[in-house]
Amino acid sequence: MVRNYLVILLIPLGLAASGGCQRSPQVAPSQPPVIPVSQPVQREVTDYVDYTGRTDAVNSVGIRARVTGYIDKVSFQEGAEVKKGDVLFEIDPRPYQDQLNQALAQVQLNQASLKLAQATYERDRGAVKSVPGAVSQQRLDQDLAAVQESEAEIKASEAAVAVYQLNLDFCKVLSPIDGRISRYYFTPGNLATQDQTLLTTVVSVDPMYAYFDMDEPTLVRITQAVDEGRIKLVKGHAELPVDLGLQGETGYPHHGSFNFQNNIVNPSTGTIAARGVFPNPMSPKGARLLVPGMFVRIRLPIGGPHPGLLVIDRAVGSDQGLPFVYVVNKDHQIEYRRVTTGPLQDDGLRVILTGLQPDDWVVTGGLQQVRPQMEVSPDEMPMPTLTNAAGQEPAPVNKGPQPPPPGQNQPGQK
């Protein structure tokens, strides 16, 4: 029995000894990963900042009754555009017409009294000229005072006529501005109280304001640009273009101008209220795009165009809030570059202010696969960009003489 166990144990040991004499297969060396790289695009760019804001009417008027009375008629279509001077409401004019008629009659009565006083004065004065002492001086003074009193009463009654005529005119409530009218808050038959009852509202529609809160650093940049002469002052504010975009729109298709900035910075937010003004013309079918109270996107360019380097935004990473890019050097190794970024352009390219040179090859894809000092096989291509609604072509690579790009290893090279 013991011999059988020894035989069984010796057989596996022999197999293991024979297998250990064979050589292990060699693993093929790994190839460097292929990584897309592109050189920065060179073109003129304009620095800008983006904000959000709200539109508001240039003029907004609450229409109130200027006399007390019952509403007889509503003379407008709710939500329609009205012109300055259009009749909006009509208040019962009969009480004010009667007051005006009474004042006109009083004017006629006072005019008759003046004629009598003048005739009496002229007659007594003529008698004194014919027969000295025929009329006493006291009587002449009374006659002259009666004439002057009648003249004053005429002026007072004429002033009353003007007041009653004004009240009668106020029975027709007119639009004080051109604009779009709201609904009517009171229907015919309701009592309107003078200077209290709000009947409706009218807001102007062209042009349109857009208010936004500008941050303090941008305010400092604009002030410095004004001091350096790069931005002009017009009527106390910077002469700057302002672009606007609505929800659902691509980019900022509406163009206006900087119109106002407040005189104090909000200490709790570090911002200052600012405003742009935008044209809001009527379309051929009678519609206007901008309406007061709309949420809008604001783009505020700062300064004039200047040369810049741009890369696709996805090529820019963030290391604890600090932007960086990966660059492939001449030895096909990855370099980590800290950069200073500028505004994002409409075609998806990000302005690089510092940290890059025009002949650098920037990694534009596969950033998760690369690390500094890692060897890669660069795949050179033009800088990618977004295609906008107008079908813009991708940005071309830099023109002119370029240094030889890093190529792939040739066969036979180590």
C-alpha positions in Angstrom: 0.0 0.0 0.0 2.9 2.4 0.8 4.5 1.8 -2.6 1.3 2.7 -4.5 1.1 6.1 -2.7 4.8 6.8 -3.6 4.1 6.2 -7.3 1.1 8.5 -7.4 3.1 11.3 -5.7 6.1 10.9 -8.0 4.1 11.3 -11.2 2.9 14.9 -10.6 6.4 15.9 -9.5 7.8 14.7 -12.7 5.3 16.6 -14.8 6.1 19.8 -12.9 9.8 19.3 -13.4 9.4 18.8 -17.2 7.1 21.8 -17.5 9.6 24.2 -15.8 12.2 23.6 -18.4 10.1 25.4 -21.1 10.7 29.2 -21.9 7.8 31.7 -21.2 6.4 33.6 -24.3 7.6 37.2 -24.8 4.9 40.0 -24.5 4.9 42.5 -27.5 5.8 46.1 -26.4 2.7 48.3 -26.2 2.2 51.1 -28.8 1.7 54.7 -27.7 -1.9 55.7 -27.8 -3.0 57.8 -30.8 -4.1 61.3 -29.5 -5.7 64.0 -31.7 -3.7 67.3 -31.5 -4.3 70.7 -33.2 -2.5 74.1 -33.2 -4.3 77.1 -31.8 -6.4 79.2 -34.2 -5.1 82.8 -34.6 -7.7 85.5 -35.3 -9.0 88.8 -34.0 -11.3 88.5 -31.0 -13.2 90.9 -28.8 -13.3 90.6 -25.0 -16.8 90.4 -23.6 -18.7 89.4 -20.5 -22.1 87.7 -20.4 -25.0 88.5 -18.1 -28.7 87.8 -17.7 -31.3 90.5 -17.5 -34.9 91.6 -18.0 -36.5 93.8 -20.6 -38.5 96.8 -19.6 -40.4 99.5 -21.4 -38.9 103.0 -21.9 -42.2 104.6 -20.9 -44.9 103.0 -18.8 -48.1 104.9 -17.9 -51.0 104.1 -15.6 -54.1 105.5 -17.1 -56.3 107.2 -14.4 -59.5 109.2 -14.6 -58.9 112.9 -14.2 -62.5 113.7 -13.4 -65.1 111.8 -11.3 -67.9 110.3 -13.3 -69.5 107.2 -14.7 -67.8 105.4 -17.6 -69.9 105.7 -20.8 -67.6 103.9 -23.3 -64.4 101.9 -23.8 -62.9 102.8 -27.1 -59.9 100.5 -27.6 -59.1 96.8 -28.2 -57.4 95.1 -25.3 -53.8 94.3 -26.0 -53.6 96.4 -29.2 -51.2 99.2 -30.0 -52.4 102.8 -29.5 -51.2 106.2 -30.6 -50.7 109.2 -28.5 -54.0 111.1 -28.4 -56.2 108.1 -29.1 -59.5 108.1 -27.0 -59.4 105.2 -24.6 -62.4 105.9 -22.3 -65.3 108.3 -22.3 -66.8 109.5 -19.0 -70.3 110.9 -18.8 -69.8 114.6 -19.8 -73.2 116.0 -19.0 -72.4 117.5 -15.5 -69.3 119.1 -16.8 -71.0 120.4 -19.9 -73.6 122.1 -17.7 -70.9 123.6 -15.5 -69.2 125.0 -18.6 -72.5 126.5 -19.9 -73.1 128.2 -16.5 -69.6 129.7 -16.6 -70.1 130.9 -20.1 -73.4 132.6 -19.1 -71.6 134.2 -16.1 -69.0 135.7 -18.6 -71.8 137.2 -20.6 -73.4 138.6 -17.4 -70.1 140.2 -16.4 -69.6 141.6 -19.8 -73.0 143.3 -19.7 -72.2 144.8 -16.2 -68.9 146.1 -17.6 -70.7 147.9 -20.5 -73.2 149.5 -18.0 -70.3 150.6 -15.7 -68.3 152.0 -18.6 -71.4 153.9 -19.9 -72.1 155.4 -16.5 -68.5 156.5 -16.0 -68.3 158.1 -19.5 -71.6 160.0 -19.0 -70.6 161.4 -15.6 -67.2 162.4 -16.8 -68.8 164.2 -19.8 -71.1 166.1 -17.5 -68.2 167.3 -15.4 -66.5 168.6 -18.6 -69.6 170.4 -19.7 -70.6 171.8 -16.3 -67.9 171.8 -13.7 -69.2 170.4 -10.4 -72.2 168.7 -11.9 -71.0 165.3 -10.6 -69.0 165.0 -7.4 -65.5 163.5 -7.5 -66.7 160.7 -5.2 -69.3 159.7 -7.8 -66.6 159.6 -10.5 -64.4 157.4 -8.3 -67.3 155.0 -7.7 -68.0 154.9 -11.4 -64.4 154.1 -12.2 -64.2 151.4 -9.5 -67.4 149.8 -10.9 -65.7 149.6 -14.3 -62.6 147.9 -12.9 -64.6 145.6 -10.8 -66.6 144.4 -13.9 -63.3 143.8 -15.7 -62.0 141.7 -12.9 -65.2 139.7 -12.7 -64.9 139.0 -16.4 -61.4 137.6 -16.0 -62.5 135.4 -13.1 -65.4 134.0 -15.0 -63.2 133.4 -18.0 -60.8 131.5 -15.8 -63.8 129.4 -14.5 -64.7 128.7 -18.2 -61.2 127.4 -18.8 -61.4 125.1 -15.8 -64.8 123.7 -16.8 -63.7 123.3 -20.3 -60.7 121.3 -19.1 -62.9 119.1 -17.0 -65.1 118.5 -20.0 -62.1 117.6 -22.1 -60.9 115.2 -19.4 -64.1 113.3 -19.8 -62.4 111.8 -22.8 -59.4 109.8 -21.5 -56.6 109.9 -24.0 -53.4 107.9 -24.4 -50.4 110.0 -23.4 -47.9 107.9 -25.4 -47.5 105.5 -28.3 -47.5 102.0 -27.1 -49.3 98.7 -26.3 -52.3 98.9 -24.0 -53.4 96.4 -21.4 -56.9 95.2 -20.6 -59.5 97.6 -19.2 -60.0 97.2 -15.5 -63.5 98.8 -15.4 -66.3 98.4 -17.8 -69.0 101.0 -18.8 -71.3 101.9 -15.9 -68.6 101.9 -13.2 -67.7 105.0 -11.3 -64.3 106.4 -11.9 -62.9 108.6 -9.1 -60.7 111.6 -10.1 -56.9 110.8 -9.9 -57.6 107.5 -8.1 -59.2 104.9 -10.3 -56.6 103.0 -12.5 -58.4 102.3 -15.7 -55.6 100.5 -17.7 -51.9 100.8 -18.5 -49.9 101.6 -21.6 -46.2 100.7 -22.2 -44.0 101.9 -25.0 -42.7 99.2 -27.4 -40.0 100.7 -29.5 -37.2 101.0 -28.3 -36.9 98.6 -25.4 -34.7 98.6 -22.4 -32.8 95.6 -21.0 -31.5 95.9 -17.4 -28.7 93.7 -16.0 -26.3 93.7 -13.0 -22.7 94.3 -14.0 -20.0 92.9 -11.8 -17.4 95.2 -10.1 -14.3 93.9 -12.0 -16.0 94.6 -15.3 -16.8 98.1 -14.1 -13.1 98.6 -13.3 -12.1 97.4 -16.7 -14.5 99.7 -18.5 -13.3 102.7 -16.4 -9.6 101.8 -17.1 -10.5 101.6 -20.9 -12.1 105.0 -20.7 -9.0 106.5 -19.0 -6.8 104.9 -21.7 -8.9 106.3 -24.5 -10.0 102.8 -25.8 -13.7 103.5 -24.9 -15.4 106.9 -25.4 -17.8 108.6 -23.0 -21.1 109.8 -24.4 -23.5 111.8 -22.1 -21.8 110.4 -19.0 -21.7 106.7 -19.9 -19.4 104.4 -21.9 -20.1 104.1 -25.6 -20.3 100.4 -25.9 -22.4 98.0 -28.1 -24.6 95.5 -26.3 -25.9 92.3 -27.7 -29.0 90.4 -26.6 -30.4 86.9 -27.0 -33.8 85.5 -26.1 -34.6 82.0 -24.8 -34.5 79.5 -27.6 -32.3 81.8 -29.8 -28.8 80.9 -30.8 -26.2 83.5 -30.0 -27.0 87.1 -29.6 -28.8 88.3 -32.7 -30.2 91.6 -31.4 -27.9 94.6 -31.2 -28.2 97.7 -29.1 -26.1 100.2 -27.2 -25.1 100.8 -23.6 -27.5 103.3 -22.2 -27.1 103.7 -18.4 -25.2 102.6 -15.3 -26.3 103.4 -11.8 -24.4 105.7 -9.4 -23.7 103.2 -6.7 -22.4 99.6 -6.4 -24.6 97.3 -4.4 -22.4 96.3 -1.4 -24.2 93.1 -0.8 -23.8 91.7 -4.3 -20.8 93.7 -5.6 -22.7 94.6 -8.8 -24.0 97.8 -10.3 -27.2 98.2 -12.2 -26.7 98.8 -15.9 -29.0 99.1 -19.0 -28.9 98.7 -22.7 -31.4 100.0 -25.3 -32.5 98.0 -28.3 -34.7 98.7 -31.3 -37.9 96.7 -31.4 -39.4 97.3 -34.9 -42.6 95.8 -36.1 -42.5 92.8 -38.4 -44.3 92.9 -41.8 -47.1 90.9 -40.1 -47.5 93.4 -37.3 -45.6 91.6 -34.5 -42.9 92.9 -32.2 -40.3 90.4 -30.7 -39.4 92.2 -27.4 -42.0 92.5 -24.6 -41.4 94.1 -21.2 -40.4 91.6 -18.5 -38.7 89.0 -20.7 -35.7 87.1 -19.5 -32.8 87.8 -21.8 -29.1 87.0 -22.2 -26.8 90.0 -22.4 -23.3 90.1 -24.0 -21.3 93.2 -23.3 -18.1 93.6 -25.5 -15.3 95.5 -23.8 -12.7 97.3 -26.0 -11.9 96.8 -29.6 -10.8 93.7 -31.6 -7.3 92.3 -30.9 -5.3 89.3 -32.0 -5.8 86.1 -30.0 -5.2 82.4 -29.8 -8.2 80.0 -29.5 -8.6 76.3 -28.8 -11.7 74.2 -28.6 -13.3 74.5 -25.2 -13.2 70.8 -24.4 -9.4 70.9 -24.6 -9.3 73.1 -21.5 -9.3 71.2 -18.2 -9.6 72.4 -14.7 -7.2 71.6 -11.8 -8.8 72.9 -8.6 -10.4 75.7 -10.5 -7.3 76.6 -12.5 -7.5 76.0 -16.2 -4.9 74.0 -18.1 -4.2 72.3 -21.4 -2.1 69.3 -22.5 0.5 70.0 -25.1 2.6 67.4 -27.1 6.3 68.4 -27.3 8.8 67.5 -30.0 9.6 64.2 -28.2 5.9 63.2 -28.4 5.5 63.6 -24.7 2.6 65.2 -22.9 3.3 68.5 -21.1 1.0 70.1 -18.6 0.4 73.9 -19.3 -1.4 76.3 -17.0 -3.3 78.9 -19.1 -5.4 82.0 -18.6 -8.7 81.8 -20.5 -10.8 84.4 -22.0 -14.4 84.4 -23.3 -16.0 81.5 -25.2 -16.8 82.2 -28.8 -19.9 81.3 -30.7 -18.1 78.5 -32.6 -17.0 76.7 -29.4 -13.5 78.1 -29.3 -12.1 79.5 -26.1 -9.7 82.4 -26.1 -6.4 81.7 -24.4 -4.8 84.8 -23.0 -1.5 83.3 -21.7 0.2 80.0 -21.6 0.2 79.0 -25.3 2.3 79.7 -28.4 1.0 79.6 -31.9 3.1 76.6 -32.8 2.1 74.5 -29.8 0.2 71.2 -30.5 -2.7 71.0 -28.1 -4.4 67.8 -27.2 -8.1 68.2 -28.3 -9.4 64.7 -27.4 -8.9 61.8 -25.0 -7.8 64.0 -22.1 -8.8 61.2 -19.7 -6.2 58.9 -21.3 -3.2 61.1 -21.0 -0.9 62.2 -18.2 2.1 64.5 -18.0 5.4 62.9 -19.4 3.4 60.2 -21.1 4.5 59.2 -24.6 1.8 59.4 -27.3 1.4 59.1 -31.1 -0.1 62.5 -32.2 -2.8 62.6 -34.8 -2.5 66.1 -36.3 -5.7 67.8 -37.5 -7.2 71.3 -37.8 -8.6 72.7 -34.6 -12.2 71.4 -34.3 -15.0 73.8 -33.8 -18.8 73.8 -33.5 -20.9 74.1 -36.6 -23.5 76.9 -36.0 -26.9 77.2 -37.6 -25.5 79.2 -40.5 -23.2 76.3 -41.5 -19.9 77.8 -40.5 -16.9 75.8 -41.5 -14.4 74.5 -39.0 -11.7 77.0 -38.1 -8.6 76.5 -40.3 -5.2 75.9 -39.0 -2.7 78.7 -38.9 -1.3 79.8 -42.2 2.3 80.6 -43.0 5.5 78.7 -42.3 5.1 76.3 -39.4 7.8 74.2 -37.6 7.8 70.5 -38.5 5.0 68.8 -36.5 5.8 65.8 -34.4 5.4 62.8 -36.5 4.9 59.1 -35.7 7.8 56.7 -35.3 9.0 55.4 -38.7 9.5 51.7 -39.2 12.9 50.6 -37.9 13.1 53.4 -35.4 13.3 52.6 -31.7 
